[in-house]
Amino acid sequence: MSPARERRGFTLIEVMVALLILAVVVTFVYQVLQNSVRGQDMVREGLRTPKIQNAILGQIFKDFRYLYWDGFTGDTGFIGETGMVGGKDADHVDFVTSRPSRMAQLEEESVHDPVPSPLTEVGYALRINDDNSDYLELYRREDWFVDDNPVRGGKYTLIYDKITKFDLLYFPIPEENVDGKGVKDWDTRVKKKLPYAIVLEISFTAEEHEDQDIEETEEHISRIIVLKGAYNVAPQAAPGQK
C-alpha cells in the first residue's frame, strides 16, 4: 500500500453522513429528555392538585363540622355575604366554631402551656394577589376571643394564593325551601337560624409552569356541606352569650 493512500482523510460524503447520524442521535436524546421532564411535570401536577384541594377543603370542612350557634347576643353567630373582588366571585363568611384552636392563649399562661379555646371565631375572605392580579388569595381568619360580633378581629392566615372563584350558596331546610333554590346571603341576625346546607364552589390554578408550552389548567371544586350546629360546649364557656 502506498504512503499517499495511507494518509487519505475522510471524504466530504463521509463527514456529512457522520454529522447526519450525530444530529439524529442528539435529536432523539433531546426528545427523550423533554418527554421525561414533561412526564415529571405531569406527575407533580397530578400529585399537587389533590394536595391543594385537601389543604383548602380540609380547613373549611373542619370549621363547619364544629359550627356553633346558640344564643349569642344579637344572634350574630353566622354571617355569609356575597362579594366580588377584581371581577371574580369572592364571597366571605364568618361564624363561630367549637373546633379547638391554639393560635392564642391566656395572658397568665406560660408560652409552653398553650390553652385551647372552647369557642373560636372563624372567617374566610379573599383579596387580590399582589404578585398576580389574575388570582385571588384565600385567607382564614381566627379569633380566640368570641364576642357578639364574629366578623371582626383575629389573625388572618393565607390558605392559598391562586384562587379564581370562591362562591357560597345557602339553603334553608327542605321543608322551607319550596322552590329548591339557594340564596347568596345568610345572616342569623335576620333569619334567627342557621342554613341547612351550603354549596361551595372553588376554582383555582394548581401551579404555574416555567415551560410556556405547557398550558395552565384551572381546577374546579364543587361540594355540598350539610350543617349541624354543635351544642356540646357549655354555655358559660362562650363569652358574649345571653
N, C-alpha and C positions, 0 to 999 in steps of 0.2 A: 504494500500500500504506500502511495507516495506521500511525502510530508505535506504537500498542498492539500490533499484530500483529508488528512487527519485534522488540519486546522480549520476546516469548513465549519461555519456557525449555523444558527437556525435560519431557516428561510422565513420570509415575511408571512407566508401562509401558516407556518407552524406557530409563529408568535401570535397571530390573530386567533388561531384555534385555541391556544392556551389561555389567552385573555377572555375568550368567549366562555370557556369552561369555568374559569375563575369567577366571571360575572354571574353565571348561573348558580354556582355554589354559594356566593355571597348573598344573592337574592333569596335563595332557599333558606339560608340561615337567618336572614333578616325577617322573613315571613314567619318562621318558626318562633323566633323571639317575640315578634309583635303579637302573634296569636297567644303566646304564653302570658304576656303582660295583660292582654285583653281578658284572658281567662281568669287571671288573678283578680283583675278589677271586678269582673262579674261575680266571682266568689265573694270578694269583700263586700260588694254591694248587696248580694243576697243575704249575707250574714248581718250586715249593718242595719238594713231596713227593719227586720223584726226587733232588733235591739232598741231602735228608736221608738217603735210602736210600744214596746213594753215599758220603756222609760216614761213615755208620755201617759199612756193609759194606766200604768201601774199606780202612779201618784193619784190620778183623778179617781179611779175606781176605789182605792183605799179610803180616800177622803169621803166620798159619797157613801161608802159602805157603812161608815160610822157617823152618818149625818145625825145631828142632834137638833131638835126643835121642840121646846116645851116651856111655855110660859115666860118668854123673855119680855122685858119691858118694851111695850110698843109692838110686840110680835115681830121684831126685826131679825128673826133668825135665818131668813133665806131671801136673797135678792138677786135675781138674774135679769140682766138688761141686754138688749140688742145693741150692737155697735159696729162702726166702720172705722178702720184705720188704714190710711193710704189707699182707699178704694177697695179694700178687702174686708170680708166678713171677719169681725173681731169682737165677738160677744164677750161679756165678762160676767162672772158670778161670784157671789160672796155668801158664806154660810158658816155654821158652827159645826164642828165635828168632835166626837169623843175619841178620835184616833190619837194615841199617845204622841206627845211631842217633847223633845229635849232641846229645842233651839234656845230656850231661855230658862232661867232658874231664879229662885227667890234670892233676894239680896243677902239674907242671913245664911244661906247655904254655901258650903265650900265649893270651889270650882271643880273639885274632884268628886263631888257628890251631887250630880245634877238631879233635879226633881222633875219628873214628867208632869205635864199639865193634865188635869182632869177633862178640861174642855179647851178647844183651840179655835180661834177664828181663822178661816182659810178663804182664799180667793184666787181666782185665775183671771189674768188680764194680759193684754198684748200691747206692744209698741213697735214702731218701725225699727228695723235693723239698721244701725248707724253705718255699718260696713257695706250693706247691700240693700237698697230701698225696695228691691223686688220681694223681700222677705219680711216677715214679722217675727218678733221674739215673744215667746210664751213664758210668762212669769207666774210663779206660785207665791202668793202672799200668806204669811203665817204670823199670827199674833198670839202670844202665850196668854195674854190677859183678855178675857171675854167681857165685853160691856154691852150696852144697849144699842150700839152702832157697829155691826160686824163688817162694815165696808171701809173702815179707816184704821190706820196704824199698822204696826207689824213690820216684818222684814220680807223683802222680795228676793226670790231665788230664780235664776234663769233655768227653765226646763229644756227648751230647745229654741234655736235661733233661725230656722229656715221654714217657718210656718207660712202658708199662703191662704189658709182658711181655718177659722175656729167658730163653728156655728152650733148653737144650742136651741133646741125646740122643746117646749114644756107641754106636758099633757096632764089634764086632770084625771080623776078616777074614771073608769069606763062608764059608770052609771051617770056621770055628769057630762060626759063628752059625747053628745048626741051626734054631732057631725063628724066625729073622729079626727078632727084637726087639732094641731097643737098651736100654742101661742109663743110669741117671741120674747115676752117679758113675764116675769113672775115675781111678785112682791108680797110676802106674807103679812106685811102691814095692811094690805088691802084685802087679800084673799083669805087671811086667817087660817091658812092650811098650806101644807107642802104639795108640790106637784106629785102626781102618781109615778110619772116616768119622764125621762129626758132622752131625746135623740141627740147624740153627739156626733158631729161631722168635723173631721180634721183633714186638711191637705198639707203636705209638706214635701220638701225635696230631701232625699236621704243624704246626698253627698255631691260636692262639686268636683268635676273631673278636670285634671290638668290637660288631658288629651281633648282637644277641641272637637275631634271627630266623634267622640262619644257623647251622644245627646242625653242631657239630664232628663230624668223622668220624674213626674210628680206622683207621689203616692197618696192614696185616699183611704181614710178610716171612717167607718160608719158603725156606731154602736148604740144599743138601747140600754139605758140604765134605769132599772126599777128601784125607786127609793123606798127605804124602810127606816123611818126615824128611829134613832137609838134612844131608849129611855132607861138605860142601865146605869146612868150616872146620877148620884144622889142630888136632889135639887139644891141643897146647901153648898154643893161643890161648884155651882155655876154662878159667878158674880153677875149682877145685873138682872137676875130673875125677880119676878114679883114675889 
